[in-house]
Amino acid sequence: MRQDIEGKITQECVLSPSLQQVNEPHDAKEDPQWDMELMLVRHGTTLWNKERRYLGHTDLGLLSGTEQELQPLQEKLQGHSFARIYCSDLMRCRQTLQIILPESTLSVMPPMMEPRLRELHFGEWDGQTYDMLKDVALYRAWIDEPQRITPPGGESWNHFVNRLREFLGSLFARRTALKVQPTESNAEPPSVLIVTHGGVIRQLACMLIPGHDFWSLNPKPGEASRIQLRWAGPHKCIARLLS
């Protein structure tokens, strides 16, 4: 099943606010006309990433020399056009966007800075490591049940999921208003670039792709994941992950 998920799987799904999804099987013989492709990019490496510290809303920039890490993605995106560009408003994502796309592209297609695309807020645990927290009972409980436990001064899991669900709803609303869809059945769908965080990419894939859990994807810094969508309603879509 894991190999099928990481290749191409097409099913109809409801974007549930929780990790549980209500899925309706989609006829695999049908080749849907894709409305949109999401290119989800995780930001480049920061000092806290390197030190394996929790990094949520603390506004750190990229490590010096990250341009080299992001160069392969920069080269892949040369000549690629986007219908829209969204970016977490935190510095590490903004800096990543400025490296992977030329200024000429950003001037023609100004990015939309989106606070809803921020990483989960870890509160008092931001900047801490596993070894620093492993003996804290509440932390151990959070690792086992993050949907039930909220980090002190941090963000609840429901709030995290709901803001991402609202973001997906805004994509549908903009797609409907602009009538964004391919004109031919074999045409590539309009591409939407989203520069964000590892946890956000994992959760969006979990919400969109049936059979995915939070850990099905493990995006590395500067890595892109692609999901194609066909909207069936404000919170309903057919989606597939491209390997």
N, C-alpha and C positions, 0 to 999 in steps of 0.2 A: 504493500500500500504506500509506503514512504517513497519508493521509486516513482510510482504513478503521480504522487503529489508534486514531487520535485521536477517532473517532466511537464506534461500538460494534462490538466484535468479540467473538465468543463461541467459545471452543475449550476443549478439555480439556487440562490441563497437569499435569505432575509438578513439584513444587517441588524442583528440583535445587539442591544446595549450591553449584554453580558458576553461571557466567553461561549455560552451555549448558543448554537445556531439552529434555526428551523429550516431544513433543507427540503426542496422538492426536486426529485431527479429530473435531469434534463436529457433529452434524447441525444445520445452521443453522435448519431448519424447526421443531425442537423448542424449546419455550419453557420453560426450566427454572424450577423454583420456587426462588427465591434464598433462601439460609439467612441471609445476613448482608451488610450493606453497611459497608465501611470508609470513613470520612471522614478522610482524611489531611491534616493541617494543618501547614504549615511555620511555625515561630516567626517573630515579628516581627524587624525589623532591629536589629542590634547595631552598635557602632562598628567592629568588625573587618569585618563585612559591608560597611559603607559604604566602608571603606578597602581592600576586596578582599584581605584577609588570610585565610589558612587558619585556620579555626576548628573545632576538633574537640572535645576534652574540656576545654579551658580554660573556666572557668565564668563567662562574662560575662553581664551582664544586658542588657535592652533599652535602646535609646536613649531619652532623654527625649522625650516627645511621640509615642511609638509608638501610643498609644491611638487617635490619629486614623487611622493606617495600618490598624489592625485594626477600625475601626468598621464598614466594610462587611460583614465576616464576622460581627461581633457581631450586626448587624441581621438577617442571613440566618438565624442560629441561634436567634433569639428564638422561643420556643414549640416548638423542636425537642427531642424526647426521645431519649435514648441508652440502649441496653441496658448499655453499659459505657463507661468513659472511661479511656484509657491516656495517659500523658504521660512523655516523657523526663525523667529526674530532674535535668537541668541547668537552671540558673536561667532562661535565656531562654525555655525551653519552659513552665516553671511560671508565669512571669509572663504569657506569652501566654494560657495557659488561664484565668488569673484575670481577664483583660480580656475574653475573648470569651464567657465564660459567667458568668451571675450567681451570686452566693454561694448563693442559694436552691437552684439546680440542683446545685451542688457539694456542698452539705450533704446533699441527698437521694441523690445518686449520687457518693460520694467517689471521686476519681480514683486509679488505681493507678499509682504512680511506677515506671517501668520502665527500669533501666539498659541493657537490651538495645536500647532505642530511641535510644541515643546516636549521634551522628555518628561517622564513622570517626576513630580517634585518629591524628593526624598527627605525634605525637612532637615531635622537635626542629624540625620545620617549622611547628608551630603558631605563629601570629602573624606568619609570614613571607609575603611577596608573591611573585608570579611573578618580578618584576624582581630581587628579592633572591636568588632560587634558580636563575635560568635558566642560570647558568654552572656549576652543580654537576652533575657527570656522573651521580651516582646519582639526582638529581631528574629529569633528562632521561630516564633509563631508566624511572623510575617512571611518568612521564607516558605513555610508550609501552606499558608492560606493568605496570599496577598489580596484576594478579593474581600476578605473579612477584616484584615488588620491594616491600619493606616500608620505610616511612620510619624513619630511625634513632630508636630508642626508641618507635616507634609500633606500630600494629596491622596485622597481616597481612590481606590481602584475604579469605583463607579464614575467618579468625576473625570478621571483620565479617559476611560472608555467613551463616556458621553460626549466629551469635547471632540474626540476623533470621529464619532458618529455624526456630530453636527457638521464637522468639516466635510465629510463625505456627502452629507445632504446638500451643502452649499455647492459642491461640484455638480451634483445632479441639477440644481436650480440654474446654474450658469450654463450648463449644457443645453437645457431646455430653452432658455432664453435666446441663446445664440444658434440653436439648431445645429450643434456640432455633431456631424456624422459623415462617414465616408460617402462619396457620390457613387462609387462602384463597389460591388460585392467583394472584389479582390484588392481594394485599395487599403493602404495602411491607415489605421484610425489616427485621429489627431493625438499628439503626444503631450502629456502634461508632466512637467518636471517638478518634483517635490524633493527639496533638500531638507533633511530632518535628522532624527536620532534613531539609534538602534532599537530601542523599545517601541518607538512609534511605528517603525517599519514592521516589526514582529506583530504588533497588535493589529495593524491594518490588514496584513496578510491573514491573520487569524479571523478577522471579521468578514473578509471577502471570499476566502478560499475554503470551501467545505473540506473537512478532514484535517485542517491545520490547527495546531495548538500554538501557544505563545513561543515555543522553542523550536518550531519547525524550520524557521529561518534563522541564520546566524550571520547577519550582514557585517562584513568587515569595514573598517574605516575607508571611505572613498570608494565603496562598492555600490553598484546599482542593481536593483531588482525591478523586474518589469511585470506588471499585471494589466491584462486587457479586460475591459468591462463592456457589457451591453446593459444599459439601464432598462429596467422593466417598471420602474416607479421610484418615488422619492427614497425609499429605503429597501429597494429590491433590485437585484441585478444578477446577471450571469457573468462569471469571472473565470479567468484562467491565468495561472502563473506560467511565464515563459522561462524555460531553463536557460 
